[in-house]
Amino acid sequence: MGRKMDRAAEIRATLERSFDAQFLEVVDESAQHNGHAGAPDGGQSHFRVRIRAPELSAMSRINRHRAIHGAIGSDLMGKIHALAIEVDA
């Protein structure tokens, strides 16, 4: 049985499957939020995504966020407390 993929790797994998990303970075920022409301023990709750993908360039900011949230999927999004998104259009 293989090791369970961490959430940052899961986020990266879903975005790589959904977009033709020229640049993609997924950063787990959970340690910066230890002790804050909504920050569970064990981390893997706060992430930052930096992405450059041609599919996102013509979209409005809200549609970019919707596309990224949709690509990640409701199951995985339900396990994330906070997701910061930076799109380089």
Chimera marker file (.cmm) of the C-alpha trace (Angstrom):
<marker_set name="trace">
<marker id="1" x="0.000" y="0.000" z="0.000" r="1" g="1" b="0" radius="0.5"/>
<marker id="2" x="1.455" y="3.393" z="-1.028" r="1" g="1" b="0" radius="0.5"/>
<marker id="3" x="1.898" y="6.454" z="1.122" r="1" g="1" b="0" radius="0.5"/>
<marker id="4" x="-1.044" y="8.839" z="1.130" r="1" g="1" b="0" radius="0.5"/>
<marker id="5" x="-0.418" y="11.938" z="-1.003" r="1" g="1" b="0" radius="0.5"/>
<marker id="6" x="-0.261" y="15.165" z="0.981" r="1" g="1" b="0" radius="0.5"/>
<marker id="7" x="-2.783" y="17.868" z="0.180" r="1" g="1" b="0" radius="0.5"/>
<marker id="8" x="-0.284" y="20.164" z="-1.541" r="1" g="1" b="0" radius="0.5"/>
<marker id="9" x="0.621" y="17.325" z="-3.908" r="1" g="1" b="0" radius="0.5"/>
<marker id="10" x="-3.088" y="16.544" z="-4.442" r="1" g="1" b="0" radius="0.5"/>
<marker id="11" x="-3.803" y="20.194" z="-5.291" r="1" g="1" b="0" radius="0.5"/>
<marker id="12" x="-0.836" y="20.271" z="-7.687" r="1" g="1" b="0" radius="0.5"/>
<marker id="13" x="-1.916" y="17.040" z="-9.395" r="1" g="1" b="0" radius="0.5"/>
<marker id="14" x="-5.494" y="18.217" z="-9.941" r="1" g="1" b="0" radius="0.5"/>
<marker id="15" x="-4.343" y="21.559" z="-11.363" r="1" g="1" b="0" radius="0.5"/>
<marker id="16" x="-1.789" y="19.881" z="-13.650" r="1" g="1" b="0" radius="0.5"/>
<marker id="17" x="-4.548" y="17.644" z="-15.037" r="1" g="1" b="0" radius="0.5"/>
<marker id="18" x="-6.921" y="20.578" z="-15.559" r="1" g="1" b="0" radius="0.5"/>
<marker id="19" x="-4.697" y="23.329" z="-16.945" r="1" g="1" b="0" radius="0.5"/>
<marker id="20" x="-1.760" y="23.677" z="-19.323" r="1" g="1" b="0" radius="0.5"/>
<marker id="21" x="0.230" y="25.463" z="-16.630" r="1" g="1" b="0" radius="0.5"/>
<marker id="22" x="3.411" y="27.190" z="-17.745" r="1" g="1" b="0" radius="0.5"/>
<marker id="23" x="4.151" y="27.834" z="-14.070" r="1" g="1" b="0" radius="0.5"/>
<marker id="24" x="2.574" y="26.198" z="-11.019" r="1" g="1" b="0" radius="0.5"/>
<marker id="25" x="3.542" y="26.469" z="-7.381" r="1" g="1" b="0" radius="0.5"/>
<marker id="26" x="1.544" y="25.121" z="-4.446" r="1" g="1" b="0" radius="0.5"/>
<marker id="27" x="2.787" y="26.262" z="-1.039" r="1" g="1" b="0" radius="0.5"/>
<marker id="28" x="1.554" y="24.853" z="2.272" r="1" g="1" b="0" radius="0.5"/>
<marker id="29" x="1.344" y="27.914" z="4.548" r="1" g="1" b="0" radius="0.5"/>
<marker id="30" x="-0.345" y="26.055" z="7.406" r="1" g="1" b="0" radius="0.5"/>
<marker id="31" x="2.570" y="26.522" z="9.820" r="1" g="1" b="0" radius="0.5"/>
<marker id="32" x="2.038" y="30.298" z="9.643" r="1" g="1" b="0" radius="0.5"/>
<marker id="33" x="-1.486" y="29.795" z="11.004" r="1" g="1" b="0" radius="0.5"/>
<marker id="34" x="-0.817" y="27.489" z="13.980" r="1" g="1" b="0" radius="0.5"/>
<marker id="35" x="-3.056" y="28.468" z="16.873" r="1" g="1" b="0" radius="0.5"/>
<marker id="36" x="-5.448" y="30.500" z="14.722" r="1" g="1" b="0" radius="0.5"/>
<marker id="37" x="-9.161" y="29.711" z="14.549" r="1" g="1" b="0" radius="0.5"/>
<marker id="38" x="-9.803" y="27.111" z="11.862" r="1" g="1" b="0" radius="0.5"/>
<marker id="39" x="-6.224" y="25.830" z="11.844" r="1" g="1" b="0" radius="0.5"/>
<marker id="40" x="-6.459" y="22.122" z="12.675" r="1" g="1" b="0" radius="0.5"/>
<marker id="41" x="-3.731" y="20.153" z="14.401" r="1" g="1" b="0" radius="0.5"/>
<marker id="42" x="-1.500" y="18.524" z="11.815" r="1" g="1" b="0" radius="0.5"/>
<marker id="43" x="-1.633" y="21.405" z="9.332" r="1" g="1" b="0" radius="0.5"/>
<marker id="44" x="-2.414" y="20.890" z="5.643" r="1" g="1" b="0" radius="0.5"/>
<marker id="45" x="-5.147" y="23.517" z="5.898" r="1" g="1" b="0" radius="0.5"/>
<marker id="46" x="-3.796" y="26.775" z="4.400" r="1" g="1" b="0" radius="0.5"/>
<marker id="47" x="-2.375" y="26.887" z="0.883" r="1" g="1" b="0" radius="0.5"/>
<marker id="48" x="-1.208" y="29.378" z="-1.713" r="1" g="1" b="0" radius="0.5"/>
<marker id="49" x="-1.428" y="28.565" z="-5.426" r="1" g="1" b="0" radius="0.5"/>
<marker id="50" x="0.585" y="30.549" z="-7.947" r="1" g="1" b="0" radius="0.5"/>
<marker id="51" x="-0.267" y="29.630" z="-11.516" r="1" g="1" b="0" radius="0.5"/>
<marker id="52" x="0.226" y="30.830" z="-15.084" r="1" g="1" b="0" radius="0.5"/>
<marker id="53" x="-1.964" y="29.050" z="-17.613" r="1" g="1" b="0" radius="0.5"/>
<marker id="54" x="-3.296" y="30.256" z="-20.973" r="1" g="1" b="0" radius="0.5"/>
<marker id="55" x="-6.819" y="29.013" z="-20.163" r="1" g="1" b="0" radius="0.5"/>
<marker id="56" x="-7.014" y="31.434" z="-17.241" r="1" g="1" b="0" radius="0.5"/>
<marker id="57" x="-5.646" y="34.552" z="-18.947" r="1" g="1" b="0" radius="0.5"/>
<marker id="58" x="-8.882" y="35.689" z="-20.599" r="1" g="1" b="0" radius="0.5"/>
<marker id="59" x="-11.020" y="35.060" z="-17.499" r="1" g="1" b="0" radius="0.5"/>
<marker id="60" x="-12.113" y="37.571" z="-14.900" r="1" g="1" b="0" radius="0.5"/>
<marker id="61" x="-10.611" y="37.168" z="-11.436" r="1" g="1" b="0" radius="0.5"/>
<marker id="62" x="-13.781" y="35.557" z="-10.064" r="1" g="1" b="0" radius="0.5"/>
<marker id="63" x="-13.968" y="33.109" z="-12.989" r="1" g="1" b="0" radius="0.5"/>
<marker id="64" x="-10.295" y="32.195" z="-12.496" r="1" g="1" b="0" radius="0.5"/>
<marker id="65" x="-10.993" y="31.396" z="-8.856" r="1" g="1" b="0" radius="0.5"/>
<marker id="66" x="-14.088" y="29.385" z="-9.795" r="1" g="1" b="0" radius="0.5"/>
<marker id="67" x="-12.111" y="27.435" z="-12.403" r="1" g="1" b="0" radius="0.5"/>
<marker id="68" x="-9.350" y="26.640" z="-9.918" r="1" g="1" b="0" radius="0.5"/>
<marker id="69" x="-11.797" y="25.672" z="-7.164" r="1" g="1" b="0" radius="0.5"/>
<marker id="70" x="-13.682" y="23.516" z="-9.677" r="1" g="1" b="0" radius="0.5"/>
<marker id="71" x="-10.490" y="21.821" z="-10.827" r="1" g="1" b="0" radius="0.5"/>
<marker id="72" x="-9.503" y="21.034" z="-7.246" r="1" g="1" b="0" radius="0.5"/>
<marker id="73" x="-12.979" y="19.636" z="-6.594" r="1" g="1" b="0" radius="0.5"/>
<marker id="74" x="-15.423" y="19.924" z="-3.729" r="1" g="1" b="0" radius="0.5"/>
<marker id="75" x="-14.054" y="16.928" z="-1.799" r="1" g="1" b="0" radius="0.5"/>
<marker id="76" x="-10.522" y="18.315" z="-1.563" r="1" g="1" b="0" radius="0.5"/>
<marker id="77" x="-11.730" y="21.919" z="-1.174" r="1" g="1" b="0" radius="0.5"/>
<marker id="78" x="-13.774" y="20.737" z="1.811" r="1" g="1" b="0" radius="0.5"/>
<marker id="79" x="-10.554" y="19.693" z="3.549" r="1" g="1" b="0" radius="0.5"/>
<marker id="80" x="-8.865" y="23.078" z="3.022" r="1" g="1" b="0" radius="0.5"/>
<marker id="81" x="-9.499" y="25.979" z="5.404" r="1" g="1" b="0" radius="0.5"/>
<marker id="82" x="-7.931" y="28.691" z="3.220" r="1" g="1" b="0" radius="0.5"/>
<marker id="83" x="-6.695" y="28.906" z="-0.361" r="1" g="1" b="0" radius="0.5"/>
<marker id="84" x="-4.898" y="31.996" z="-1.649" r="1" g="1" b="0" radius="0.5"/>
<marker id="85" x="-4.754" y="32.164" z="-5.440" r="1" g="1" b="0" radius="0.5"/>
<marker id="86" x="-2.338" y="34.215" z="-7.519" r="1" g="1" b="0" radius="0.5"/>
<marker id="87" x="-2.835" y="34.032" z="-11.291" r="1" g="1" b="0" radius="0.5"/>
<marker id="88" x="-0.155" y="35.470" z="-13.548" r="1" g="1" b="0" radius="0.5"/>
<marker id="89" x="-2.200" y="36.354" z="-16.618" r="1" g="1" b="0" radius="0.5"/>
<link id1="1" id2="2" r="1" g="1" b="0" radius="0.2"/>
<link id1="2" id2="3" r="1" g="1" b="0" radius="0.2"/>
<link id1="3" id2="4" r="1" g="1" b="0" radius="0.2"/>
<link id1="4" id2="5" r="1" g="1" b="0" radius="0.2"/>
<link id1="5" id2="6" r="1" g="1" b="0" radius="0.2"/>
<link id1="6" id2="7" r="1" g="1" b="0" radius="0.2"/>
<link id1="7" id2="8" r="1" g="1" b="0" radius="0.2"/>
<link id1="8" id2="9" r="1" g="1" b="0" radius="0.2"/>
<link id1="9" id2="10" r="1" g="1" b="0" radius="0.2"/>
<link id1="10" id2="11" r="1" g="1" b="0" radius="0.2"/>
<link id1="11" id2="12" r="1" g="1" b="0" radius="0.2"/>
<link id1="12" id2="13" r="1" g="1" b="0" radius="0.2"/>
<link id1="13" id2="14" r="1" g="1" b="0" radius="0.2"/>
<link id1="14" id2="15" r="1" g="1" b="0" radius="0.2"/>
<link id1="15" id2="16" r="1" g="1" b="0" radius="0.2"/>
<link id1="16" id2="17" r="1" g="1" b="0" radius="0.2"/>
<link id1="17" id2="18" r="1" g="1" b="0" radius="0.2"/>
<link id1="18" id2="19" r="1" g="1" b="0" radius="0.2"/>
<link id1="19" id2="20" r="1" g="1" b="0" radius="0.2"/>
<link id1="20" id2="21" r="1" g="1" b="0" radius="0.2"/>
<link id1="21" id2="22" r="1" g="1" b="0" radius="0.2"/>
<link id1="22" id2="23" r="1" g="1" b="0" radius="0.2"/>
<link id1="23" id2="24" r="1" g="1" b="0" radius="0.2"/>
<link id1="24" id2="25" r="1" g="1" b="0" radius="0.2"/>
<link id1="25" id2="26" r="1" g="1" b="0" radius="0.2"/>
<link id1="26" id2="27" r="1" g="1" b="0" radius="0.2"/>
<link id1="27" id2="28" r="1" g="1" b="0" radius="0.2"/>
<link id1="28" id2="29" r="1" g="1" b="0" radius="0.2"/>
<link id1="29" id2="30" r="1" g="1" b="0" radius="0.2"/>
<link id1="30" id2="31" r="1" g="1" b="0" radius="0.2"/>
<link id1="31" id2="32" r="1" g="1" b="0" radius="0.2"/>
<link id1="32" id2="33" r="1" g="1" b="0" radius="0.2"/>
<link id1="33" id2="34" r="1" g="1" b="0" radius="0.2"/>
<link id1="34" id2="35" r="1" g="1" b="0" radius="0.2"/>
<link id1="35" id2="36" r="1" g="1" b="0" radius="0.2"/>
<link id1="36" id2="37" r="1" g="1" b="0" radius="0.2"/>
<link id1="37" id2="38" r="1" g="1" b="0" radius="0.2"/>
<link id1="38" id2="39" r="1" g="1" b="0" radius="0.2"/>
<link id1="39" id2="40" r="1" g="1" b="0" radius="0.2"/>
<link id1="40" id2="41" r="1" g="1" b="0" radius="0.2"/>
<link id1="41" id2="42" r="1" g="1" b="0" radius="0.2"/>
<link id1="42" id2="43" r="1" g="1" b="0" radius="0.2"/>
<link id1="43" id2="44" r="1" g="1" b="0" radius="0.2"/>
<link id1="44" id2="45" r="1" g="1" b="0" radius="0.2"/>
<link id1="45" id2="46" r="1" g="1" b="0" radius="0.2"/>
<link id1="46" id2="47" r="1" g="1" b="0" radius="0.2"/>
<link id1="47" id2="48" r="1" g="1" b="0" radius="0.2"/>
<link id1="48" id2="49" r="1" g="1" b="0" radius="0.2"/>
<link id1="49" id2="50" r="1" g="1" b="0" radius="0.2"/>
<link id1="50" id2="51" r="1" g="1" b="0" radius="0.2"/>
<link id1="51" id2="52" r="1" g="1" b="0" radius="0.2"/>
<link id1="52" id2="53" r="1" g="1" b="0" radius="0.2"/>
<link id1="53" id2="54" r="1" g="1" b="0" radius="0.2"/>
<link id1="54" id2="55" r="1" g="1" b="0" radius="0.2"/>
<link id1="55" id2="56" r="1" g="1" b="0" radius="0.2"/>
<link id1="56" id2="57" r="1" g="1" b="0" radius="0.2"/>
<link id1="57" id2="58" r="1" g="1" b="0" radius="0.2"/>
<link id1="58" id2="59" r="1" g="1" b="0" radius="0.2"/>
<link id1="59" id2="60" r="1" g="1" b="0" radius="0.2"/>
<link id1="60" id2="61" r="1" g="1" b="0" radius="0.2"/>
<link id1="61" id2="62" r="1" g="1" b="0" radius="0.2"/>
<link id1="62" id2="63" r="1" g="1" b="0" radius="0.2"/>
<link id1="63" id2="64" r="1" g="1" b="0" radius="0.2"/>
<link id1="64" id2="65" r="1" g="1" b="0" radius="0.2"/>
<link id1="65" id2="66" r="1" g="1" b="0" radius="0.2"/>
<link id1="66" id2="67" r="1" g="1" b="0" radius="0.2"/>
<link id1="67" id2="68" r="1" g="1" b="0" radius="0.2"/>
<link id1="68" id2="69" r="1" g="1" b="0" radius="0.2"/>
<link id1="69" id2="70" r="1" g="1" b="0" radius="0.2"/>
<link id1="70" id2="71" r="1" g="1" b="0" radius="0.2"/>
<link id1="71" id2="72" r="1" g="1" b="0" radius="0.2"/>
<link id1="72" id2="73" r="1" g="1" b="0" radius="0.2"/>
<link id1="73" id2="74" r="1" g="1" b="0" radius="0.2"/>
<link id1="74" id2="75" r="1" g="1" b="0" radius="0.2"/>
<link id1="75" id2="76" r="1" g="1" b="0" radius="0.2"/>
<link id1="76" id2="77" r="1" g="1" b="0" radius="0.2"/>
<link id1="77" id2="78" r="1" g="1" b="0" radius="0.2"/>
<link id1="78" id2="79" r="1" g="1" b="0" radius="0.2"/>
<link id1="79" id2="80" r="1" g="1" b="0" radius="0.2"/>
<link id1="80" id2="81" r="1" g="1" b="0" radius="0.2"/>
<link id1="81" id2="82" r="1" g="1" b="0" radius="0.2"/>
<link id1="82" id2="83" r="1" g="1" b="0" radius="0.2"/>
<link id1="83" id2="84" r="1" g="1" b="0" radius="0.2"/>
<link id1="84" id2="85" r="1" g="1" b="0" radius="0.2"/>
<link id1="85" id2="86" r="1" g="1" b="0" radius="0.2"/>
<link id1="86" id2="87" r="1" g="1" b="0" radius="0.2"/>
<link id1="87" id2="88" r="1" g="1" b="0" radius="0.2"/>
<link id1="88" id2="89" r="1" g="1" b="0" radius="0.2"/>
</marker_set>
